[in-house]
């Protein structure tokens, strides 16, 4: 497999992963009860919940520290600086990618309108399926461009800060059942962020997903 084929293969895998995550997120929202999600992993009971006021203060303090740390690192560039460097070297123009995404999203909305009109009248099944298929096709195309953009900007100041925030939020929001308590009681699952991040990838990913779902449901 040559480099171009490898890049296309990796991009396809990233798109599939992103689409799967979005699907999971929509399904996970159904698991939320009283702003909490309960689950078992490796015979341990966990729950993910909204942050309380004290935890929110800790979260914003951690974000502030990370912000200052990234600002001091001369090797960390802003998204604008990375975009400028790519443009100057005659590589991909990120602004062009943004315009492509806007056009595709406009087409998606157009087909959604057509689908809605068709469903509100005497719906023709064949036409409806055609519109649904086109929407899905455009959706995948849009995500493909988003992935290309993210792959370019993943080292940027903004993306590193967002990534850190997502992980820290998940770390703060997860608790585990206290094995020493006779009644149902949940305690802090992990002592530090590092303690959280060295856990099994499946567990970390699940907690991050559940944390995102709860935040999404409360925005």
N, C-alpha and C positions, 0 to 999 in steps of 0.2 A: 504493500500500500504506500503510495507516494505521499508527500507532505500535504498536498491539496486535498487528497481523498481523506487523509487522517483528520484534517481540520474540519471537513464537512461531516465526518463521522462523529467527531467530538461535539460539534455544534448541534447535530441531530439528537445526540444523547442529552445535551444540556436542555434543549427544547422539550424533549419528552419528560425530563426530570421536573422542569418548571411547570409544565401542564399538569403532571401528576400531583405536584404539591398544591396547585390551585384547586384541583378536584378534591384532594384530601381535606383542604382547608374548609371547603364548603360543606363537606360531609361531617367534619369534626364539630362544626358549629352546632349540629344537632345533638351532640353529646353534652353540651353545657347545661348545668342545672345550678341555679342560684349563683351564677358567675363562677362556677367551679367545674373542673373535669377530673374525674376519678379514673385511675387505671392501675393495673398490676404489671410489674416487670421483675422477673427473676425472684418471684415469691415475696416481693416487697410491694406494699400498697402506697401509691403516690396520689397526690392531687395537685392540680395547677389552678391558681386563683388570681384574682385581681390584687394589685398591690395595695397595702394600707398606706396611710399618710407618712409614717416614718420610713417605710421602704421606698416610697416615691422620692423622699428627700435624699436617701442613699443613692438611688438611681441617678438623679440629676447631678449629685456631687461627683459620682463616678464618671458620668458623661463629661462634666466640666474638666476633670483631671485628664481624661483621655484627649479632650479637645486641646488643652494646653500642651500635652506631650507631643501630639501630632504637629502642632504649630512650631515647636522647637526643632523638629526633625527636618533638616534641609532637603533630605531625599524624598520627602512626601510632597507631591504636587497636587494642586487643586484640579478639579475637573476642567476648568477653563484653561489652565496651563497645559494639561495633557492634550486637550482638543487643539490648542494652538500649535503644539509641537507636531502633532500628526498632520495638521494642515500644511505647516511649513516644509515638512519632509515629503509632501505630495502623497501622503497615505490617505486613509479614510477620513472624510470630513464628517464629524459627528453631527453637525447641523443638518447635513443632507439626510443622515439616518433618521433624525427627528422629523424631518419633513415627510419622509417615506412613511413613518409610523402614523403621522397625522392623516395622510391621505388614505391609508389602509383603514384606520379607525373610522374615518368619514364614510368609507364604503361599507364597513360593518354596520354602522348606524342606518345607512340607506337600505341595506338588505333586511335589517331588523324591522324597519318601518314597513317594507313590502310584505314581510312575513306576518306582521301584526294585522295589516289590512286584509291579507288573504284569510287569516284565521277568524277575523271578525265577520267575514261574509260566508259565502258557500265555499269553504276551504277545499281546494284541489290538492289531494294528497301528494301527487307527483310534483306540483309546483312548490308546495311547502317543503318537501324533502330536498328539492333543488336549492331553495333559499337557505335551509339549515346547513346543507353541505358547503355552500359558498361561504357562509358565515364562519364555519369551522376552519375552512381552508384559509380565509383571510386572518383568522385569529392565530393560527399556527405561523403564518407568514410574519405577522406583527411581532410575535414572540421571538421568532428567529432573528429579527433585526434588534430587538431588545437585548437578546443574549450577546449578539455581536458587540453592541454598545457596552454592555456590562463587562465583557471580556477585556475591553480596552481600558475601562475606567476603574477596574476592581482594586487597583493600588492607590486610587485617588484619596485625598483627604476626606472628602465627603463619604465615599463608599466605606472606607475603613471605620469611620465614626458610626455609620449606620449599622455595620456588621457587629461592631462592639456593643452597641446599644441593644440590638436584638438578642445577643447572647446574655448580656447582663440582666436584661428584663426577664428572660427565661429562668436564669439562675435564682433570681429573687422570688419568682412567683411559684416555685415548686416546693412542696413539702412531702414528707413521708410519715407513715403511721408510726407512732411511738411504740416499740415492741415491749417496753417496760411498763406501760400503762395498762391498767385493767379495763379502763373505759376507752372509747374511741377518742384518740387525741393525735393531732398531727404536729410535727416539729420540723424545723428547718432541715431540708434534705442534704444540703452540702455546705461545708464550712466556708469555702471560698469559691470564687469564679474558677480558679485553676482546678480545684477539686471537682467541680462540675464538668469542666471541659475534658478531663481525662477519663471520664466514664465511657462506657460502650457507645459507639457511634449511633446505634439504634435508639438507645435511651435518650441521648442528648438531642437527636433529631426529633424524637417524639415530643419531648418537653418544649422545644422551640416551636414546633407546629401547634401544640395545644395553647401555648402562650399567645401566639399570633392570633389564633382563633378567638380567644377570650377578648383580646384587645379589639379585634375586628368587630366583634358582637357588641362592644360597648362604645364604639366611635360614632 
